[in-house]
Amino acid sequence: MATNALKQHLVLVGFMGAGKSTVGAEVARRLGRPFVDVDTEIERAEGPIAEIFASRGEAAFRELEAQHLNEARHGPPSVIAVGGGAVERPELFLGGWLQLVVQLEVDVDSAWERARGSGRPLAQDESEFRQRYELRAPLYAELADAKASDADGVVLAAAGIHVEPGALQQLDRFVDDPAALVTEPVVAGIHGADAQIAFPFEETHELPTGETAKHLAAVERLWRSLRLGRDGTIVALGGGALTDAAGYAASAYLRGVPWIPVPTTLTAQVDASIGGKTAIDLPEGKNLVGAFHWPLRTIIDPALLATLPERERKNGLAEVVKTGLLAGDPLWELPEPEMVRRSAAFKAAVCIRDPYDYGERKILNLGHTFAHALEAGARYGIPHGEAVALGLLAALRLSGLETDAVEEVLSPQPAHVDRDLAWEALQRDKKGGRLVLLERPGEPRIDVELSPEQVRAELNRLIAD
């Protein structure tokens, strides 16, 4: 069973009225992929579907459906929407072609309200419509790799991300034997027992709390203590530093084993655990050794955030505000579970479009050029989120935009750092002034060149006297 659509087709199935055409087009836009609506392709080539049914029958339509689906499967990775009845021929989805099948869910009452009067051949009689719904329901369940109810849900499924309050207690749905749990002491004390009850891990290991987890010596100890074979999976339960380190350990152990992050902080749930970047630190700097190692799955349980201290939650909110500015949507105003879900979906789409950080993924560095400089200037004595909040202030000012959202939500205060050390770090980080800025919220610009004088003046505004 496929767990993501990173290098393969994303196929949408679902009953009439589920919205496959509308949602599929939106998902394709977000993922930067071609969209193939099989029904539309049939009508373009053969004429209205109602006429095909009337003159040639349903069997002839199904053959045309198979033909156009087969053509789509030989193209580049795309978003493909198929008719509601395609699942009655499951052989169409076999044959070794690379695909992730996502069921777009709809209840029968909503489906009927949307489909009746539409002219669809199979939506003329309500009783027959409901019978077909019942007939196809188990076929969708058997065929689909994941389920979703909207475009955000489909994007998350495409990235192999499951967001659900209470997901930690359902780990047995997502993890297979053999598996090793990697966590850290604080998280183990809060959530470790729930994880162990949810799934019988064969091994349990701990990395140090915080950034020390990303030291090479700590990761080496983990490698030496693991007993998994190539068929094993590493499950990383913790914040961003823990998932960075455990993910890198998985990328190199036995030349690479699958891993599943279960992030426990807001920063990790909306940012650090998404997109396959893993890394450890060297004395010369953070994240200097790493690998792109896309998770087998990512399990996000927003209920875990209830245990976060307020300062840690605000650190995570900095990444939410960043994401909202990039999306042009005040995501920070949403209820927490939906805020997490929408933020995760935005980043997932960017990372699928640019999985190896060659281009567009750079937009996720909004505010981070200054943040990294401040962290270095403080010798990593200030939290990442507080540095990002200040970095967002600088990015908005240099973009000529209002800073109200950052100031009202994050309340950043000038940081006590070494000015010269911060400036040296900034020059190394972005080659003397190449930045991510905004034309306006929702329209980021990458590789913006500004004069060193402009950039240093803005950096100085972030530093306490």
Buried (B, 14 or more C-beta within 10 A) or exposed (E): EBBBBBEBBBBBBBBBBBBBBEBBBBBBEBBEBBBBBBBBBBBEEBEEBBEBBEEEEEEEBBEBBBBBBEEBBEEEBBBBBBBBBBBBBEEBBEEEBEBBBBBBBBEBEBBBEBBBEEEBBBBBEEEEBBEBBEEBBEBBEEBBBBBBBBBBBBBBBBBBBBBBBEBBBBBEEBBEEBBBBBBBEBBBEBBBEBBBEBBEBEBBBBBBBEBBBBBBEBBEBBEEEBEBEEEBBBBBBBBBBBBBBBBBBBBBBEEEBBBBBBBBBBBBBBBBBBBBBBBBBEEEEBBEBBBBBBBBBBBBBBBBBEEBEEEBBBBBBBBBBBBBBBBEBBBBEBEBBEBBBBBBBBBBBBBBBBBEBEEBBBBBBBBBBBBBBBBBBBEBEBBBBBBBBBBBBBBBBBBEBEBEBBBEBBEBEBBEBBBEBBBBBBBEBBEBBBBBBBEEBEEBBBEBEBEEEEBBEBBEEBBEE
